[in-house]
């Protein structure tokens, strides 16, 4: 395990496990759909042809599975194949195009969310590294001094040198530190701390490219929100552990975890998570996955892993358009999108909630957009057969422009969904798309959320979306010198 950094841990609420997103608008009287079951069954074998799908999948003649060979054109590829056992389509009769304006979190949002989460009568305070009170800084100093002793015993001179620098910085900060956390004030800060029951929780809310509504934010970065216990061990202690954290990942399987110890059912946890979102005014989402919640414990001085247990559930939601989920795969690992002079990534709008002991104890999401400015309903889509015809002429061209190090590609995930593209004038829209991706299964998850290969086709006209150019237009492209 990597050495523990207490300084960073002190402000984890501000960085906060940023793997996730929402529209922080006020609560309204809306019908909220917090669940969605894909209407797609198991494959019927090679080239299974049309299925008995209901809804949009049936209208477009989408088979349950497919095994296709696609023309490579003038690309350097040896082959392009589509071999998917379960093609996913929305549980809907139509698909829309939704237009949005980028969203930047406001002071009012911070105040509203903080007061909805914390017990207001116990106080809500500013929480950032520059304003940590003396007691917390002293705890960090004590931890670093213990780590120095351990590092000296093991002969880790590099770590000793680093810790000595950190201790020097902390001692200087301690000299002028306040005795208590400052009041939240006008909520212009990015981090806050409050109490729920007997447990202190932290809340981080910040926008990239502009920290409030008066500054210009970039849609490619969005706003990030994190909520969780200030110290995991105060919420669920473990004997002998001095540090701990929650995760949805099972890990490498080297630790014995046993069965889920939760007294809740998964369905009960989903209801709790849904109410949590509703109470914050988050309505345009659908549940995508529910999995076990893992608690990992360690010694923060030696870095030794102590235990891992399952207790509770991790529930993930996706931004929705007309009740159907948007694509939430993360494309930063896609092979042919790795550029020599830049890096592209279009963020996804997803929400990760950890439910334990009858309540949401940790949540993080990334806010990109507000409510839709306008919606084009029931847009006309190409049939599945027409999309495959387009793939035979367009995929090879795409790989000719953006070459991959792979020699052969075999897409094992195919889905009809929504994807974010530029709408001009720093706005964007979600459009219906076909996503063809290739991923490798891992030990603790299927890998589909981080594909190695991806081609996204506009479901309305069959054109391949130029992800690099879209990333640039959306402000999601970082150019290197």
C-alpha distance (Angstrom), angle and dihedral (degrees) to the residues before:
residue distance angle dihedral
X1 . . .
X2 3.83 . .
X3 3.77 116.8 .
X4 3.78 113.7 -88.0
X5 3.81 117.9 -110.1
X6 3.79 109.1 -153.2
X7 3.79 92.6 -173.3
X8 3.76 91.4 59.7
X9 3.78 91.5 42.6
X10 3.77 90.0 58.8
X11 3.77 91.1 64.7
X12 3.80 100.3 32.3
X13 3.78 87.5 120.9
X14 3.77 88.7 65.4
X15 3.78 96.3 48.5
X16 3.73 91.3 26.9
X17 3.87 117.0 172.1
X18 3.80 90.6 -61.5
X19 3.77 100.1 -156.5
X20 3.57 97.7 124.4
X21 4.87 162.4 43.3
X22 3.93 159.1 -142.6
X23 3.76 149.3 161.9
X24 3.78 106.0 -103.0
X25 3.76 97.0 -154.0
X26 3.78 126.0 140.8
X27 3.78 122.7 -80.2
X28 3.78 114.0 -90.1
X29 3.76 137.4 177.8
X30 3.78 97.1 -90.6
X31 3.75 134.9 144.9
X32 3.79 103.2 -111.7
X33 3.79 120.5 -151.3
X34 3.79 107.8 -161.2
X35 3.79 97.4 168.9
X36 3.77 140.0 48.9
X37 3.77 130.4 -178.5
X38 3.79 115.4 -160.3
X39 3.77 111.5 -124.7
X40 3.76 93.5 -136.6
X41 3.78 125.4 114.3
X42 3.75 133.1 -164.7
X43 3.77 120.4 -63.0
X44 3.77 121.0 -88.3
X45 3.78 95.8 -145.2
X46 3.80 135.4 -89.7
X47 3.81 115.9 -7.7
X48 3.77 90.4 -8.3
X49 3.81 93.7 -179.4
X50 3.78 124.6 -156.7
X51 3.77 119.3 -1.5
X52 3.76 137.0 -157.3
X53 3.79 91.9 -104.1
X54 3.76 118.5 154.5
X55 3.79 124.6 -137.1
X56 3.78 125.2 11.5
X57 3.80 93.7 -14.0
X58 3.79 91.3 58.7
X59 3.79 92.7 45.2
X60 3.80 91.2 53.8
X61 3.81 95.0 43.8
X62 3.80 94.1 -117.6
X63 3.82 112.4 175.6
X64 3.78 122.1 -137.8
X65 3.80 90.5 -118.7
X66 3.78 138.5 1.2
X67 3.78 142.9 -157.4
X68 3.79 109.7 -169.8
X69 3.80 136.3 160.8
X70 3.81 113.8 -143.8
X71 3.82 127.1 -154.8
X72 3.83 110.5 -104.2
X73 3.83 92.2 -154.5
X74 3.81 113.7 -168.1
X75 3.80 94.5 -26.5
X76 3.79 121.8 117.7
X77 3.80 91.5 -114.0
X78 3.77 121.5 120.9
X79 3.81 92.7 -151.4
X80 3.79 145.1 -10.1
X81 3.78 116.1 -154.2
X82 3.79 134.8 174.3
X83 3.77 111.6 -150.6
X84 3.78 110.2 164.8
X85 3.79 125.2 156.5
X86 3.78 96.3 -165.3
X87 3.81 120.3 30.1
X88 3.79 109.2 -160.1
X89 3.81 122.9 -140.3
X90 3.82 131.2 172.4
X91 3.77 119.6 -92.4
X92 3.80 89.7 -120.9
X93 3.79 140.7 100.8
X94 3.80 94.7 -134.3
X95 3.80 143.3 16.6
X96 3.79 129.6 -136.7
X97 3.79 141.2 -159.6
X98 3.81 111.1 -124.8
X99 3.82 122.1 -163.3
X100 3.82 120.9 -150.1
X101 3.78 143.6 -177.5
X102 3.83 118.9 -139.5
X103 3.78 114.3 -99.4
X104 3.80 129.4 -137.4
X105 3.79 118.9 -167.6
X106 3.80 113.3 -112.4
X107 3.79 134.0 -148.1
X108 3.79 87.9 -111.9
X109 3.81 90.3 55.7
X110 3.80 91.4 51.3
X111 3.78 91.8 50.3
X112 3.80 93.4 45.8
X113 3.80 94.8 48.6
X114 3.81 94.1 43.3
X115 3.79 92.2 50.7
X116 3.81 91.1 46.1
X117 3.82 91.9 52.9
X118 3.81 105.4 35.0
X119 3.79 131.4 56.6
X120 3.77 97.7 -104.4
X121 3.81 95.8 -158.6
X122 3.84 89.4 61.8
X123 3.78 91.8 57.0
X124 3.80 135.9 -101.9
X125 3.78 116.1 -127.6
X126 3.79 141.4 -170.7
X127 3.81 112.2 -99.8
X128 3.78 120.1 -166.3
X129 3.77 136.2 124.9
X130 3.79 94.6 -105.5
X131 3.83 91.5 57.8
X132 3.80 103.9 41.0
X133 3.82 112.6 141.6
X134 3.80 123.4 -116.6
X135 3.82 93.8 -103.4
X136 3.79 93.8 57.4
X137 3.79 94.0 44.3
X138 3.80 89.2 51.0
X139 3.80 90.8 53.0
X140 3.81 89.3 52.9
X141 3.78 91.4 48.7
X142 3.80 91.8 50.9
X143 3.81 90.3 50.1
X144 3.81 92.4 50.4
X145 3.79 92.4 48.9
X146 3.80 90.3 52.6
X147 3.80 89.7 49.3
X148 3.80 90.8 51.5
X149 3.80 90.8 56.1
X150 3.81 90.7 51.0
X151 3.83 92.3 45.7
X152 3.80 92.0 49.5
X153 3.79 91.1 51.4
X154 3.80 90.8 52.0
X155 3.81 93.5 44.2
X156 3.81 94.7 -118.6
X157 3.81 97.2 152.8
X158 3.80 94.2 169.9
X159 3.79 92.7 56.8
X160 3.80 91.0 44.8
X161 3.80 90.4 54.2
X162 3.80 91.8 49.4
X163 3.81 92.8 48.8
X164 3.80 91.9 49.1
X165 3.82 89.8 55.9
X166 3.79 91.2 48.4
X167 3.79 92.1 48.8
X168 3.80 90.4 51.5
X169 3.83 90.9 51.9
X170 3.80 92.3 47.2
X171 3.80 93.4 49.1
X172 3.81 90.1 53.2
X173 3.79 90.7 48.4
X174 3.80 91.7 46.9
X175 3.79 91.4 59.0
X176 3.81 92.8 67.1
X177 3.80 100.5 25.1
X178 3.83 120.4 129.0
X179 3.80 120.7 -111.4
X180 3.82 92.8 -125.7
X181 3.79 139.1 18.3
X182 3.82 112.6 -80.7
X183 3.79 117.7 -112.8
X184 3.82 115.9 -93.1
X185 3.80 88.2 -112.0
X186 3.80 114.9 179.8
X187 3.82 91.9 -12.5
X188 3.79 93.5 -113.6
X189 3.80 88.6 133.6
X190 3.79 125.3 90.2
X191 3.80 101.5 -133.5
X192 3.79 132.6 50.3
X193 3.77 137.7 178.5
X194 3.79 129.8 -153.2
X195 3.79 143.6 150.7
X196 3.79 134.6 -98.9
X197 3.79 111.0 -176.1
X198 3.80 104.7 -42.2
X199 3.80 95.9 -29.3
X200 3.81 126.6 95.9
X201 3.80 113.6 -136.1
X202 3.79 130.4 -172.0
X203 3.79 130.4 -143.7
X204 3.79 125.8 -161.1
X205 3.82 121.8 -169.2
X206 3.80 122.0 169.4
X207 3.79 141.5 147.0
X208 3.78 124.0 -137.9
X209 3.78 114.1 -130.9
X210 3.81 91.7 18.2
X211 3.77 131.2 24.6
X212 3.79 97.7 -151.9
X213 3.77 142.7 21.2
X214 3.82 92.4 -88.1
X215 3.80 93.4 62.3
X216 3.77 128.8 70.2
X217 3.80 113.9 -105.0
X218 3.79 128.2 -163.7
X219 3.77 117.6 -124.5
X220 3.78 89.3 -144.7
X221 3.78 90.6 67.6
X222 3.77 104.4 31.2
X223 3.79 125.0 176.2
X224 3.79 125.5 -54.1
X225 3.79 127.3 -147.0
X226 3.79 127.7 -170.4
X227 3.81 129.4 178.0
X228 3.79 125.4 177.7
X229 3.80 147.8 118.6
X230 3.79 115.3 -58.2
X231 3.80 88.0 -134.7
X232 3.80 118.4 19.5
X233 3.80 91.9 -153.9
X234 3.81 91.9 62.9
X235 3.79 87.9 59.5
X236 3.80 98.5 43.3
X237 3.82 114.4 4.0
X238 3.79 124.9 -161.8
X239 3.80 123.6 -160.1
X240 3.79 113.0 -106.5
X241 3.83 94.7 11.1
X242 3.80 122.4 118.1
X243 3.80 95.5 -179.3
X244 3.77 138.8 29.6
X245 3.77 145.2 164.7
X246 3.82 141.8 -172.3
X247 3.79 125.6 -117.7
X248 3.79 141.3 164.4
X249 3.81 91.7 -139.3
X250 3.79 119.4 100.1
X251 3.81 92.6 -153.2
X252 3.78 126.0 -144.9
X253 3.80 94.9 -38.9
X254 3.81 94.0 -112.5
X255 3.82 92.7 119.9
X256 3.78 125.4 69.1
X257 3.79 109.0 -122.3
X258 3.79 105.2 165.6
X259 3.79 123.9 -160.1
X260 3.79 126.5 -31.5
X261 3.81 106.3 -77.9
X262 3.80 94.7 -159.1
X263 3.80 119.6 123.2
X264 3.81 88.0 -151.1
X265 3.78 125.0 86.4
X266 3.80 119.0 -128.2
X267 3.81 88.8 -109.9
X268 3.80 92.0 54.3
X269 3.79 90.3 49.6
X270 3.80 90.4 51.1
X271 3.81 90.4 53.2
X272 3.82 90.0 51.4
X273 3.80 91.8 49.2
X274 3.80 92.0 47.5
X275 3.80 92.0 52.6
X276 3.81 90.6 48.3
X277 3.80 90.5 57.2
X278 3.79 93.2 43.5
X279 3.81 91.0 52.1
X280 3.82 88.0 56.6
X281 3.81 92.2 49.4
X282 3.80 94.4 -108.5
X283 3.79 106.4 145.5
X284 3.80 110.7 144.3
X285 3.82 97.1 79.0
X286 3.80 140.5 96.1
X287 3.79 130.5 -156.2
X288 3.78 113.3 -106.7
X289 3.82 106.5 172.1
X290 3.80 142.3 7.9
X291 3.80 120.7 -163.7
X292 3.79 141.2 158.6
X293 3.79 120.5 -73.3
X294 3.81 114.4 -127.6
X295 3.80 125.1 -155.1
X296 3.80 113.9 -156.3
X297 3.81 120.4 -164.2
X298 3.81 129.1 -166.5
X299 3.79 146.0 161.7
X300 3.80 106.2 -101.7
X301 3.80 92.6 -156.8
X302 3.79 99.7 52.4
X303 3.81 96.8 23.1
X304 3.81 89.2 -128.5
X305 3.81 117.4 155.3
X306 3.80 109.0 -126.9
X307 3.79 108.5 179.0
X308 3.78 147.1 -24.2
X309 3.80 124.3 -150.1
X310 3.80 136.1 176.6
X311 3.78 115.3 -128.8
X312 3.81 121.1 149.5
X313 3.78 135.0 -6.9
X314 3.78 140.7 -74.3
X315 3.81 112.6 -142.3
X316 3.80 122.0 -169.5
X317 3.79 125.1 -161.6
X318 3.78 130.1 -169.6
X319 3.78 132.1 -147.6
X320 3.80 107.6 -98.5
X321 3.77 136.0 -148.2
X322 3.80 113.8 -160.1
X323 3.80 89.3 -15.8
X324 3.83 95.0 -52.9
X325 3.81 123.7 110.3
X326 3.79 122.9 -108.7
X327 3.80 119.8 -131.1
X328 3.81 108.9 -80.5
X329 3.79 102.0 -178.3
X330 3.79 116.1 126.5
X331 3.78 111.7 -128.9
X332 3.80 103.0 -167.8
X333 3.82 91.9 103.4
X334 3.81 96.1 49.8
X335 3.80 105.4 127.0
X336 3.80 102.2 -135.8
X337 3.82 92.5 44.5
X338 3.81 91.1 64.8
X339 3.81 100.7 105.6
X340 3.79 127.7 -165.7
X341 3.80 92.1 -136.7
X342 3.78 103.0 32.1
X343 3.78 151.2 8.3
X344 3.81 127.1 -120.5
X345 3.75 130.5 -161.0
X346 3.78 130.5 154.6
X347 3.81 108.3 -154.2
X348 3.78 121.7 -127.4
X349 3.77 128.0 -137.9
X350 3.77 107.8 -124.5
X351 3.79 135.7 140.7
X352 3.81 125.6 -146.3
X353 3.82 118.4 -161.6
X354 3.80 127.9 -177.4
X355 3.82 114.7 -153.2
X356 3.80 119.5 -163.1
X357 3.80 133.3 159.2
X358 3.80 94.1 0.6
X359 3.81 98.5 -49.5
X360 3.79 145.1 70.5
X361 3.80 105.5 -95.5
X362 3.79 99.5 173.3
X363 3.79 135.0 19.5
X364 3.77 136.8 167.2
X365 3.76 133.1 178.8
X366 3.77 142.5 157.9
X367 3.77 119.6 -123.9
X368 3.78 115.1 -150.1
X369 3.80 105.8 155.4
X370 3.76 143.4 21.2
X371 3.78 125.4 -138.1
X372 3.81 116.3 -42.4
X373 3.81 114.8 -83.1
X374 3.80 91.3 -151.7
X375 3.80 139.8 -13.5
X376 3.80 132.1 -144.1
X377 3.78 103.5 -151.6
X378 3.80 129.4 -146.4
X379 3.81 97.5 1.0
X380 3.80 118.0 -166.8
X381 3.81 115.1 -100.2
X382 3.78 132.8 -164.9
X383 3.79 117.0 -111.6
X384 3.79 119.0 -105.3
X385 3.80 89.9 -107.5
X386 3.80 90.5 53.9
X387 3.81 90.7 49.5
X388 3.81 91.0 53.6
X389 3.81 89.3 49.2
X390 3.80 89.0 52.8
X391 3.80 90.5 46.8
X392 3.80 89.5 57.9
X393 3.80 90.8 59.7
X394 3.81 102.7 30.2
X395 3.82 108.5 39.0
X396 3.80 93.9 63.2
X397 3.82 90.2 50.5
X398 3.78 90.6 51.3
X399 3.81 92.3 52.8
X400 3.78 89.6 45.1
X401 3.84 88.5 59.5
X402 3.82 95.6 38.2
X403 3.78 106.1 32.7
X404 3.79 120.7 -159.7
X405 3.79 130.9 -149.4
X406 3.80 88.0 -129.3
X407 3.79 116.6 98.7
X408 3.79 96.3 -160.7
X409 3.79 128.4 28.6
X410 3.79 126.1 -159.5
X411 3.79 115.4 -179.7
X412 3.79 108.9 -148.4
X413 3.81 98.1 174.8
X414 3.82 122.2 60.6
X415 3.78 124.2 172.0
X416 3.78 141.6 161.5
X417 3.79 106.6 -136.1
X418 3.81 144.8 123.4
X419 3.81 127.6 -72.5
X420 3.81 132.6 -173.0
X421 3.82 118.2 -114.7
X422 3.78 134.4 165.9
X423 3.80 119.0 -81.4
X424 3.80 96.7 -172.1
X425 3.81 129.5 -103.6
X426 3.83 91.8 55.1
X427 3.78 91.7 -58.9
X428 3.78 128.9 116.2
X429 3.77 143.4 -159.7
X430 3.77 138.9 -152.6
X431 3.80 111.6 -127.0
X432 3.83 132.4 -177.3
X433 3.80 110.2 -95.5
X434 3.77 142.8 169.8
X435 3.80 111.2 -126.0
X436 3.80 116.8 -158.3
X437 3.81 111.0 -174.0
X438 3.77 140.5 166.8
X439 3.77 121.6 -148.4
X440 3.77 140.6 163.8
X441 3.78 121.7 -123.8
X442 3.79 114.7 -119.0
X443 3.78 133.5 -158.3
X444 3.78 97.4 -98.5
X445 3.82 104.1 24.8
X446 3.79 139.5 19.6
X447 3.81 95.6 -107.8
X448 3.81 96.3 -132.3
X449 3.81 91.8 123.0
X450 3.83 90.8 63.4
X451 3.82 107.6 42.0
X452 3.79 124.4 -171.9
X453 3.81 92.0 -152.0
X454 3.79 130.1 27.1
X455 3.79 138.9 172.1
X456 3.80 118.5 -177.2
X457 3.79 118.7 -162.9
X458 3.79 126.6 -166.5
X459 3.81 103.8 -114.6
X460 3.81 91.2 -149.9
X461 3.81 99.7 56.8
X462 3.82 106.6 5.1
X463 3.79 96.5 -118.5
X464 3.80 117.4 146.2
X465 3.80 111.5 -115.2
X466 3.81 112.4 -123.1
X467 3.80 97.8 -133.3
X468 3.82 94.3 -170.4
X469 3.79 93.5 53.6
X470 3.79 91.8 43.7
X471 3.79 90.1 50.9
X472 3.80 89.9 53.0
X473 3.81 92.3 47.9
X474 3.81 91.5 49.2
X475 3.79 94.9 47.0
X476 3.81 91.3 -110.6
X477 3.80 96.7 119.8
X478 3.78 122.9 93.3
X479 3.79 112.2 -159.7
X480 3.78 119.1 -151.8
X481 3.77 126.0 -148.7
